Amino acid sequence: MRASGQPNPPPPSGRTSARSNSGATTGSNEPSPFPPLRHVLSNPFVLTVTVLAVILTVVSTVFAAADADGDALIGNGMFAGPMLATFAVVMQVLWRRGGNVLDTLRRTMVYSPVVAFLTAVAGFVTTWVPSVAGAMASSRRPSGFHYWFEEPHPFVLPFLAGWFLGMLAGLVATLLVVLIFAYRRPRDFAAANMNDLSPKHAVRVRRANIALAWLLILVFLVPTLIVWGAEEARAGSVLEAAQNTLLLFTDPGSYLADAAWIVGLALIPVGIGLTIFIVRTQRVDRAARRAAGVPVGLSAQDDDAERSA
């Protein structure tokens, strides 16, 4: 027995306190799902991808300087660098130890403007190199037109275009990561979605999250198909577009937009069906969602009642 008045020993530190802090390294030395941004930006893979994007921008700027009519595809490298780099950095979540599906959005939002700024600065400085500036000036039309450089030393357009394309590529990569996590790492996906992680709900939670991954893809795909298809289609109505879709196999180049319009419309009920399936199938961690201020949602059967049964 412990003598009265003798102080109790402090509780063991380490694993419990480390696990309670989601932003720190755990007691097993596993990296946090959300490492500090400086760790992300200083990661060797991220640095390598960024350097390659800058090199691509510089090379593209050099070749584009003499291409006043925009005939060479290499000039697009000034805008492709941030797009390719952001896509690669977001996809790194797949093989990063402790990678978290929610980290993809943070990388998309934070890294895309950083790499766009660096590549825009690199392109801007390259246009000041005497040989490049001379090629740019000599290739301009008498009116001063240049396909790639309407201004003598552009910066704003490459930065904004690179940022936009980088975010777009990051979103595409995010959807791919979500889909792969849903199939290959269902428990990580369920934890990010604050689902019930108990073994008895594992199968239905996995099915619901696979449906959710495809639904997220449809959220972006359906409007794109409908808007682009309606604007570029030869048809003037949905009925005419449906008829033109049958001609896709005989003349794909002429009726691709018509088919895209119809496919986009046809995928709407698919999305509605997936939504109903998710609501009826998923099982959520009510305590975790209430603590995070996230709506608990409804399901086919009340989870609390099912647990008490």
Phi and psi in degrees as a GROMACS rama.xvg file:
@    title "Ramachandran Plot"
@    xaxis  label "Phi"
@    yaxis  label "Psi"
@TYPE xy
-87.4141  132.731  ARG-2
-63.2645  142.671  ALA-3
-65.9743  142.511  SER-4
90.963  -15.6178  GLY-5
-77.5303  128.732  GLN-6
-64.6791  140.499  PRO-7
-72.2109  145.986  ASN-8
-67.3346  147.61  PRO-9
-64.5101  150.386  PRO-10
-63.3369  149.232  PRO-11
-61.1299  134.894  PRO-12
-100.333  169.868  SER-13
117.347  -101.631  GLY-14
-62.1267  -46.5272  ARG-15
-65.6992  -48.7545  THR-16
-67.5838  -32.5985  SER-17
-68.3651  -41.0005  ALA-18
-71.0705  -24.3826  ARG-19
-73.5753  -15.4714  SER-20
-106.773  103.208  ASN-21
-70.4107  -16.2395  SER-22
-93.6002  0.908664  GLY-23
-113.848  172.982  ALA-24
-75.2384  138.298  THR-25
-76.3446  169.69  THR-26
-64.721  -21.3429  GLY-27
-90.4014  13.9718  SER-28
63.7651  23.9657  ASN-29
-80.8654  139.701  GLU-30
-68.2461  150.479  PRO-31
-68.4206  145.092  SER-32
-60.3966  -23.6278  PRO-33
-124.268  78.081  PHE-34
-66.917  157.894  PRO-35
-55.4834  148.041  PRO-36
-60.3959  -32.5029  LEU-37
-64.6759  -30.0641  ARG-38
-71.5999  -36.4764  HIS-39
-66.7531  -47.9026  VAL-40
-71.4449  -21.3726  LEU-41
-98.3767  4.37779  SER-42
-63.3201  135.375  ASN-43
-55.3342  -40.5152  PRO-44
-64.7099  -44.7677  PHE-45
-63.4942  -42.0804  VAL-46
-63.4592  -41.1654  LEU-47
-63.6651  -45.4129  THR-48
-62.6222  -40.2883  VAL-49
-65.2054  -43.8732  THR-50
-62.0031  -41.6806  VAL-51
-63.227  -38.4746  LEU-52
-64.1325  -40.6059  ALA-53
-64.8755  -43.4356  VAL-54
-61.8154  -44.0578  ILE-55
-59.73  -40.1861  LEU-56
-64.7713  -44.3783  THR-57
-62.9348  -47.4874  VAL-58
-61.8386  -42.9865  VAL-59
-63.7702  -39.577  SER-60
-64.1257  -41.2215  THR-61
-61.2594  -46.3469  VAL-62
-72.1487  -35.6027  PHE-63
-70.7332  -21.5512  ALA-64
-59.8164  -35.9349  ALA-65
-95.0772  5.57013  ALA-66
-107.762  75.3466  ASP-67
-67.7753  -26.3399  ALA-68
-95.9321  -2.58607  ASP-69
70.5913  33.2395  GLY-70
-80.599  -27.3554  ASP-71
-89.5981  132.492  ALA-72
-70.2687  -19.1794  LEU-73
-60.2371  -25.5575  ILE-74
-61.7628  -26.4678  GLY-75
-67.2501  -14.0966  ASN-76
-62.6483  -23.036  GLY-77
-63.408  -27.4854  MET-78
-105.077  -21.3963  PHE-79
-77.3298  -25.3048  ALA-80
-55.6937  -55.9892  GLY-81
-61.4349  -33.7085  PRO-82
-66.8621  -49.159  MET-83
-66.7673  -38.8019  LEU-84
-66.5608  -44.8545  ALA-85
-63.7504  -40.6788  THR-86
-59.0264  -44.8233  PHE-87
-67.3192  -40.8874  ALA-88
-66.7197  -38.0612  VAL-89
-69.4239  -40.1839  VAL-90
-66.7765  -18.8012  MET-91
-59.7361  -24.6745  GLN-92
-56.5492  -29.4157  VAL-93
-63.5169  -40.5472  LEU-94
-107.335  -0.133326  TRP-95
-72.4156  134.121  ARG-96
-64.8094  124.704  ARG-97
79.1674  13.8544  GLY-98
-59.2412  141.212  GLY-99
-122.768  138.49  ASN-100
-62.8387  -28.9287  VAL-101
-71.952  -19.5799  LEU-102
-68.6714  -20.4158  ASP-103
-64.0318  -40.9119  THR-104
-67.7013  -38.8678  LEU-105
-64.8754  -40.9259  ARG-106
-64.925  -40.114  ARG-107
-60.758  -46.5926  THR-108
-73.4974  -33.0169  MET-109
-93.4208  -44.2959  VAL-110
-75.5752  -36.4622  TYR-111
-58.1376  -45.0446  SER-112
-68.8866  -30.2932  PRO-113
-65.0931  -50.8534  VAL-114
-70.1628  -32.9378  VAL-115
-64.0364  -40.7421  ALA-116
-64.9857  -44.7151  PHE-117
-64.7786  -42.5922  LEU-118
-69.423  -36.5077  THR-119
-65.1552  -41.0501  ALA-120
-63.3643  -42.7116  VAL-121
-61.9994  -43.6482  ALA-122
-65.2179  -39.6986  GLY-123
-62.5042  -45.2475  PHE-124
-65.9391  -36.9893  VAL-125
-62.4317  -34.9316  THR-126
-68.5932  -14.1754  THR-127
-89.6226  -10.1759  TRP-128
-63.2257  130.165  VAL-129
-52.1991  -44.4011  PRO-130
-65.6372  -38.5071  SER-131
-71.0815  -44.0906  VAL-132
-62.3289  -37.1147  ALA-133
-66.7761  -41.7276  GLY-134
-63.8919  -38.5083  ALA-135
-65.3576  -43.7968  MET-136
-68.8479  -39.8417  ALA-137
-74.2147  -23.6969  SER-138
-91.0586  -9.19595  SER-139
-65.946  147.638  ARG-140
-70.4594  162.904  ARG-141
-56.3167  -28.4873  PRO-142
-76.0901  -9.33326  SER-143
94.4947  0.801063  GLY-144
-71.8326  137.949  PHE-145
-143.158  127.697  HIS-146
-57.8532  -42.447  TYR-147
-92.8794  -28.0291  TRP-148
-131.721  85.543  PHE-149
-74.9184  -21.2826  GLU-150
-108.526  152.152  GLU-151
-57.5341  -42.9781  PRO-152
-136.833  80.4359  HIS-153
-72.8239  149.484  PRO-154
-142.884  -44.5362  PHE-155
-62.7912  -48.3424  VAL-156
-62.9956  -48.0442  LEU-157
-60.5309  -36.0314  PRO-158
-66.6193  -50.1739  PHE-159
-66.3431  -42.5029  LEU-160
-66.0307  -41.9675  ALA-161
-64.2914  -38.7075  GLY-162
-64.4273  -47.079  TRP-163
-62.9503  -48.0912  PHE-164
-65.8843  -34.2442  LEU-165
-64.7977  -44.3158  GLY-166
-64.4285  -39.2257  MET-167
-63.3649  -44.0931  LEU-168
-65.4223  -36.5122  ALA-169
-64.6119  -38.3241  GLY-170
-66.6671  -40.6506  LEU-171
-62.4707  -44.2936  VAL-172
-63.8244  -36.6908  ALA-173
-61.3969  -43.2602  THR-174
-63.2805  -39.1527  LEU-175
-65.784  -41.5439  LEU-176
-63.293  -44.3868  VAL-177
-59.0984  -44.0328  VAL-178
-64.6254  -43.1103  LEU-179
-67.556  -40.3981  ILE-180
-61.6749  -40.5149  PHE-181
-61.3876  -35.3197  ALA-182
-89.3518  -43.7128  TYR-183
-98.8179  -25.7344  ARG-184
-133.048  63.2094  ARG-185
-63.5062  -32.8293  PRO-186
-68.9482  -40.5  ARG-187
-63.3658  -41.0632  ASP-188
-63.5212  -43.9132  PHE-189
-63.4181  -38.8163  ALA-190
-65.1293  -42.0234  ALA-191
-65.3664  -31.7586  ALA-192
-89.3004  4.29181  ASN-193
54.8167  50.5164  MET-194
-93.7148  165.153  ASN-195
-69.2428  121.401  ASP-196
-95.4901  8.39214  LEU-197
-68.0756  146.397  SER-198
-57.5692  -33.9134  PRO-199
-68.6472  -19.5925  LYS-200
-105.862  5.38277  HIS-201
-60.6756  -44.0745  ALA-202
-66.61  -48.1902  VAL-203
-70.054  -33.3585  ARG-204
-65.5716  -41.1388  VAL-205
-62.5987  -43.6906  ARG-206
-63.6783  -41.3883  ARG-207
-65.0107  -38.5112  ALA-208
-73.98  -31.8545  ASN-209
-63.5825  -42.8306  ILE-210
-63.0679  -38.4544  ALA-211
-64.0253  -39.9507  LEU-212
-61.5335  -44.603  ALA-213
-68.3305  -34.1654  TRP-214
-63.8861  -40.5461  LEU-215
-62.2861  -37.5153  LEU-216
-64.7236  -42.2503  ILE-217
-65.3699  -31.9008  LEU-218
-57.6179  -36.8077  VAL-219
-91  -34.2948  PHE-220
-73.4651  -43.9751  LEU-221
-61.1603  -52.3006  VAL-222
-60.5777  -35.8431  PRO-223
-63.8466  -46.2386  THR-224
-63.6381  -43.0046  LEU-225
-68.9729  -47.476  ILE-226
-66.6685  -50.0729  VAL-227
-64.8817  -43.0945  TRP-228
-62.9723  -43.7354  GLY-229
-65.2489  -34.3287  ALA-230
-78.5053  -34.1338  GLU-231
-100.792  -7.3924  GLU-232
-69.5112  151.671  ALA-233
-75.0684  -26.6534  ARG-234
-75.0614  154.425  ALA-235
-104.623  -2.17298  GLY-236
-148.469  166.446  SER-237
-64.7056  -40.8877  VAL-238
-62.4003  -43.6675  LEU-239
-66.4003  -36.937  GLU-240
-64.1651  -38.1595  ALA-241
-63.2554  -38.7174  ALA-242
-68.1073  -38.8923  GLN-243
-69.4615  -25.958  ASN-244
-61.1912  -31.1569  THR-245
-66.452  -19.7491  LEU-246
-91.5369  2.9422  LEU-247
-59.6874  -39.1634  LEU-248
-74.7114  -21.0258  PHE-249
-88.902  -30.1679  THR-250
-147.388  76.3488  ASP-251
-60.2246  -37.2107  PRO-252
-64.4856  -27.5388  GLY-253
-90.9889  -26.8788  SER-254
-121.105  16.4201  TYR-255
-64.3318  -41.8105  LEU-256
-65.8106  -37.9374  ALA-257
-60.6082  -44.0069  ASP-258
-66.1232  -38.0074  ALA-259
-63.1077  -39.9519  ALA-260
-58.7051  -48.4811  TRP-261
-68.6085  -40.9031  ILE-262
-62.84  -41.1785  VAL-263
-59.7246  -43.9484  GLY-264
-66.4753  -38.4247  LEU-265
-67.8572  -25.432  ALA-266
-80.5295  -11.0185  LEU-267
-61.879  -51.4682  ILE-268
-63.1058  -27.9068  PRO-269
-63.1727  -43.9478  VAL-270
-62.7409  -40.0733  GLY-271
-64.2912  -41.8973  ILE-272
-63.5818  -40.4183  GLY-273
-63.8682  -38.6511  LEU-274
-62.5917  -45.3102  THR-275
-63.0035  -41.8763  ILE-276
-61.8992  -42.2879  PHE-277
-63.5868  -45.8718  ILE-278
-61.7902  -38.5438  VAL-279
-82.6116  -18.7855  ARG-280
-106.361  -39.016  THR-281
-67.3017  153.835  GLN-282
-125.701  122.793  ARG-283
-103.788  156.724  VAL-284
-87.5256  97.172  ASP-285
-62.2036  -41.2631  ARG-286
-62.9934  -44.6391  ALA-287
-64.8836  -40.0551  ALA-288
-70.7127  -38.7285  ARG-289
-65.3149  -39.5598  ARG-290
-64.8432  -33.2531  ALA-291
-87.2955  -2.69908  ALA-292
73.643  23.7707  GLY-293
-98.5548  137.756  VAL-294
-55.8755  136.146  PRO-295
-71.5831  -38.7023  VAL-296
83.6127  177.743  GLY-297
-118.429  156.867  LEU-298
-140.26  174.88  SER-299
-60.7596  -37.6831  ALA-300
-130.631  146.115  GLN-301
-68.4512  126.882  ASP-302
-62.5738  -41.184  ASP-303
-62.5172  -41.5917  ASP-304
-64.839  -37.8871  ALA-305
-68.7797  -36.259  GLU-306
-66.9238  -34.6248  ARG-307
-81.284  -10.5042  SER-308
